């Protein structure tokens, strides 16, 4: 993603510029319905970084979930995020693992995918504060929580193959 600065009063926009073949279909206009800009001064992860994390996981996400109808990216206090997660998860044991084992920073970047009927499918949770600019985007992943356990196994395998130390309950 590239931030394009607005000219003469126009608002800035994001433009996806693929770095490899196969993503040309994703360069068209994108309807962004809202955006929140964090005010916490120690955030080092940007909204653009969240989009890049999702783009890096796009092939696996597309294979597992086909085409999610909505993607929600936001910054949240980790406690608020965990409270929100508790309202979505049906599997008490997996939720307990997430609540007890996930090592979340004070603020997290959260990418949430829902299917066309609005059902929650996946959360990708990123560290926002304890990262260096040279850190590869995949290494800022703290947790990947899938609504379905079989998909969680796919993400565990993905993280292991790519050397990503994300918690996948």
N, C-alpha and C positions, 0 to 999 in steps of 0.2 A: 504494500500500500504506500502511496505517495501522497503527502499533503500538498494540495495545490492552493496557493494563496489567492484570495479573491482580488480582483482589480477594480478600482474606482467604486468602492462601496459594496461589491459583491462579497458574499460570505465564502470562506474557505471550503474546499471539498476534498474528499478522499478519492483517489483513483488507483485501481489495482493494475499493476504492471507486472505480468508474469515473468519469472526469471527462467522458466523452462517451458518447453513445448507441452501442449495438452491442456492448458488453462485459458486458451483464447476465448472460450465461451463465457468466462467470468469477467470480461472487461467492459461489459455493457453498463448502462445506468443502474444504480442500486438505490432503492427507496429506503432511506434511513428515517425512521419515524420519530426518533428522539435521541438525545444525547445528554449525558451528565458529565460535567467536568469536575473532577475532585479538587478540593481546596487544601487537602493535607499536604504540607510542603515537602514531606519526606518520600512521597511516592516517586519511584523511579521508573515504573512501568507506565507506558502511555496507552491510550486507547488504540493507537496504531499498532503497538506491540501485541495487544490482545487479538486484533484482526490477523496479524502475522502468525500468531500461535495457532489460531483456527485454520488458517491457510495451510500451515504445515501438517495439520492433522486431517485436512480435507479428504484425501483419498480414502483413508480408513473410515472416517465419518460417513462419507458418501456410500461406501460399500456396505456398511452396517445399517445405516438408517435411511437409505435412498435419499430423498430430498426433504429435509426438515422445513416446515413452513415458517418457522421463526427462529431467529438467533438473537439473544439478548445479552449484550456485553455491558458490564457495570463494575464499579468499584464499591466494595462493602466492607464494613467492619467485620472481622471474622466471626464474632459472636452473633451478629445479625445474620450472617450467611448461614451459620450452623442452625440457628432457630428456623430460618426459612427452609433449609434442607429437611429438617425434621417434619415439616408439614407435607413433604412430597414423597418420602420414602416409606414403603409398605413393609419392607423386610427389617424387622427389629434388630436382628443380629448384625446385619451390614451397617445399619445406622449406628448401632452401639460402637462398632469398630471405628467408624468415621469420627464419632464424637470423642472417643478415647485416644485414638492413635494418630489422627491427622495433626501435623505440626504446621499450623497456619500462622502467618504473620499478622500483625495488628489489622492491617488492611489487606484484602485480597482482590485480585481481578477475577471476575467470574464470567464465564461464557456459558450460557444455558441454551440448549436446543430443545425445541418442542416439535412434535409431529404435526401434520396438517389438521388434525382434530384438536390440537392444543394440549395434548398430553405431554408431560415432561419426559424427556428421553435421556438427557446427558448434561452433566455439569463438568466443566474444565476449570480448575481453580489454580490461579497463578500467584506467586509471590510478587508483591509490589514494592517492597522496601529494601530487602537485603540482597540486591543484585548489583552487578557491575555492568556497565554498558557493553563490555566485550563478551558477556555471558551468552552462549547460544540460547535461542528462544526456548527450545525444548527443556532446558535445564532449570527454568524458572517454574515449571509445573510442580505444584504441591500435591494436588489430588485430582483424580478423574473419577467421577461417580456416575455410573450408568444405572438407569432404571432397571435394566434386565441383567441378571448375573452372567448369562452366556456372553453378552457383549463386554462385560467387565473383564472376562478372561482374555478376549482379543486385545483389549487395551493393556493388560498386564504383559502379554507377549510382546506387544509393540514397544512398550517401555523397556523391557529387558533387552530386546534386539538393539535398540537405539541408545542404551546406556542412560536412560532417564530414570531418576530416582523418585518418581511420583507415587503416592499412595493410591492404590486402586482397590477399595473395599468390595 
